[in-house]
Amino acid sequence: MNKFLTFIIALLMFVVLSISTSAQQFEYPANQEKSFVSVNEFYQQTEKDDYMEFKDATYSVRQKISYKETPNAIMTFEKKTGRYFGQPKQTLSPSIHPERQVYFLASFVQTKDKEYWKHTIIDAETRRPLITGNSYHRYKNPYK
């Protein structure tokens, strides 16, 4: 009887643990079949309180990508602006499907002694910000 009960429990655990991620419920499910406005139209419609590129930005990025591409987009932005120091890629949220469409907006400005970075990832369907980040760095100008 003990062996039978152990076998049943092991079988149930196997079945529960083997459920594929396709059956997983996401707060933000996949929406790759849907069509959304272009990233430039979206930026023009965005509330400037939510996100606004730096005035006189040295480098800015606007992309419509799938959520699974966001770690690479952030890393590329940081590499192109001198902010990347070999840190690991950002992990994806388990509540957002990797195939969810998002807008990636990033901006960088450099003055003679300061640098500012900011980025945001906004859900294309709900238009809610999912991830935001910003940074500031003051440095001594080597050309003085």
PyMOL commands that set and color helices and strands:
alter all, ss='L'
color gray80, all
select helices_A, chain A and resi 2-17+21-23+39-45+67-80
alter helices_A, ss='H'
color red, helices_A
select strands_A, chain A and resi 59-66+101-110+114-123+129-138
alter strands_A, ss='S'
color yellow, strands_A
deselect
rebuild
show_as cartoon
